Amino acid sequence: MVHRAFVAAAYTGGVVDRRDNAMTTLSLMRAAMLAATAAAMSAACVTINVYFPAAAAEKAADRIIDDVWGERASPAPSGETSSLRGALMRSTVGVLEWLVPAAEAAEPNLDIGSPEITRLKTQMERRFADLKPLLDKGLVGLGNDGFVAVRDPAAVPLAERNQVRSIVANENADRAALYREIAVANGQPQWETQIREVFAARWIAKAQSGWWVQDASGAWTQK
Amino acid sequence: MRAPAHHAQVYRILPLLALILAAPAAALERIEVQITRIDGSGWQLRDVRGHWQAHGRLGVAGRLESGLPARSFVELSCAKLQARGLACDALRLRARNPAFGSLDARGAAQLDASGGWRLQLRRADVTLQHNSADGRLAAENLRLGLTGEARHDGKHLQLWLQAATAGGLAYIEPYFVDFGAQPLHVDVELRQDGGALRIEHLAARQTGVGSIAVRGALDPAAWGRRHELFINAAIDDAASAATLYAQPALTATPLQGLALAGALELTAHLRNAQPLTVEARLRALELRIPRLGVSLDGLHGKLAWATATQATSQLRWSGGQLGRLPLGPAQLQWRAAGAALALSAPTRIPLLDGSVDIDRLAVSGIGGAALKAEFAARLQPIDLRELCRAFGWPAFSGTLSGHIPGLRLHDRRIELDGALTADAFGGEIRIGALGVTDPFGVLPRVSADIQLRRLDLAALTGAFDFGRITGRLDGDITGLRLIGWAPVAMDAHLYSTPGDRSPRRISQRAIDDIAAVGGGPTGLLSRGVMRFFDDFAYRRIGWRCVLDDGICRMDGIRPSDEGDGYVLVEGRGLPRIDVVGYSRRVSWPVFMAQLRSIGNAGAARVDTP
């Protein structure tokens, strides 16, 4: 079948990087949609599995992070590899659109425009003025769980400990609400954990050099 | 069973002491001892050097290694050791540990033959310098001066201690104190009878904050869990007490940023980490809770709470603010028991020129996840003009009165029983299905359905700098959702009251203004023959807006006869004026901006037959 062959091509042509998982999920998702369409033609009973749209979530996370941190704060890594992959993905979508327009319409695109999300984003954007100096100084780092953490509590001057604690607690309360609201806005409350994981990776990927980030084992490293 | 092990170590040293004490008999001048290592359970003393001189001068110094992150150096000396029992009149203990600080204590010790002992602390200077790895406990050059005495008569231990800070900083998560600015003085007397430790007297006073007195008893082995304490605190400066001790504990809670001013007195009775009674007396206290938008001035009264019995509280205030609404003086009385409280008598709280009469207020499950509140109140007529001014809205004329049948709070959500009704603009406003989600959290949200019935358009339009419309208006606003008091979603439908027989007229200016809000051309009616008419009769008015995602999808009474517009105002008689809208998707913020400053160009048309 033409489309199956194409999916395979996208697969082998795909650049192997840390986002390969997202790619796999996407390909699987497309395959599932193709299968669903095929099944719809032959049978009346169709099961549609909704997969977590990891790539869409990454894009959504990047947009929110850019807004919260301001554009200056995000030298997004863009290399030849990613543009190649981007082109590949675009053409994949194009072919699929032509093959299965109805299925393409169901392509999950993460909605991040809900008023709740906008409001949380504004709160976080406002707080960033206070949070940035702490990130710059390395007192606060970006955790591997999608939250911020006081990296070395003992390094914070005594008189500032409560202020730092309060900024971190309020930021994390907003972040937790943000992940939940994105999942809810897309009608998939069960995605909350996956959204948080995607954000965790993107906050870290987009962190300014000099900031401290937590690796998968929980150890702090400086970007 | 750690204590016996310690004793075993002490007994191992005893022969050495005996040798030193016995030494004068042998007419010795000086003895020096060196011990490489003494082991205890959990500690080790290394490189111990002891010396004794014939005049009774004794000294021991060594390096203590224990669970602490760094080695301690300990030096104990006695200028005059006497063998009557065992006594030293000039005892000095010096210790230092790079991770904790230093201690220099002078005093006297006496050990009776009967087994009793006395330890006198003439003066100890302690400097604490510590920073725990998790950052939760720290002291920076915290200097303490101590004096005291401990006495054991063989059965009872008695301890007196006075401590005063002499500067430095301390952080005990979440509290931070600068003892240079607010020094602390503590005076304590303890007595141990058998197992229990009795606090005969404990008084602490912090300059610029207040004082606290404690008495009671506790089990030294589990003092956090087994105790009975009577606490009395007099907070002279509630402002600094709130900054130092309340705000840090309330971080990221609805009470975050709580500010007080004035004075208060607190008494509490605690048993085994459970408060049995708590009482607070307020004297001219000011309270501000920024996150809830609450502020109250001139608070006086007694707040009482008890686990087992009903405790009565009274509270009055001279004035305050709830959000943007000024509150008048009021007096409340309620009874509390356990996790529940209920208002004893109906209460009137003046609000602008009217009041809120609270008929019923009962809260249960306080402090738990199952927090529940019930509330019923009546709103005595409030001048709308004042209310609108408070909110910075256009000054509507009329009064607002209403009834809140019941309000319930549970599972982080406030829900209204039945509907909230208000009489305004000569008609009725009914707010049903009112819910506030997460009212005190990061993202408070309001949802409601609103019904407007027979609102007098003359009163409504008279409030705006808007043309004049007469007649009556009904409205149904369903699925209204507000975030931060701004509507983000709704299905609003406003229309002329069906069956209403009052005169329906619309002024030339109102038509102009409607056209302007819709972004249409203005001034069309002031040209030609139309300029001779001040107002026009209309059959009906209708407007619909489905707001979602910042976009208002607009509609009117029916599709227009020509084009794909919709009729907003359907004229009647001659000259007949129809107002037709053409924009179907309107940005809500733009729409609101246009409402505020009427007058712009866009798509709307005035049809004249």
Contacts between the chains, C-beta under 8 A, distances in Angstrom:
chain1	res1	chain2	res2	distance
A	113	B	549	5.7
A	113	B	550	7.7
A	114	B	549	7.7
A	115	B	481	7.5
A	115	B	483	4.9
A	115	B	488	3.5
A	115	B	489	7.4
A	115	B	550	7.9
A	116	B	443	5.9
A	116	B	445	7.2
A	116	B	483	6.4
A	119	B	443	6.5
A	119	B	483	5.2
A	119	B	484	6.2
A	120	B	442	7.2
A	120	B	443	6.4
A	123	B	442	7.4
A	150	B	135	7.0
A	152	B	135	7.3
A	153	B	134	5.8
A	153	B	135	2.4
A	153	B	136	6.9
A	154	B	131	4.8
A	154	B	132	6.7
A	154	B	133	5.9
A	154	B	134	7.2
A	154	B	135	4.2
A	154	B	138	7.2
A	155	B	135	7.6
A	156	B	135	6.4
A	158	B	138	5.5
A	158	B	140	5.6
A	158	B	169	4.8
A	158	B	170	7.7
A	158	B	171	4.6
A	158	B	176	6.1
A	159	B	169	6.9
A	159	B	176	6.2
A	159	B	178	7.3
A	161	B	135	6.8
A	161	B	138	7.9
A	161	B	171	5.6
A	161	B	173	7.4
A	161	B	174	8.0
A	161	B	176	6.3
A	162	B	174	5.8
A	162	B	176	5.6
A	162	B	247	7.9
A	162	B	248	4.8
A	162	B	251	7.1
A	165	B	173	7.7
A	165	B	174	6.4
A	165	B	248	8.0
A	165	B	251	6.3
A	166	B	251	4.4
A	166	B	252	6.8
A	166	B	256	7.7
A	169	B	251	5.6
A	169	B	252	3.9
A	170	B	251	7.9
A	170	B	252	5.6
A	170	B	256	8.0
A	170	B	442	8.0
A	173	B	252	5.7
A	173	B	441	7.9
A	173	B	442	5.0
A	174	B	442	5.6
A	177	B	441	7.7
A	177	B	442	4.9
A	177	B	443	5.3
A	181	B	443	7.3
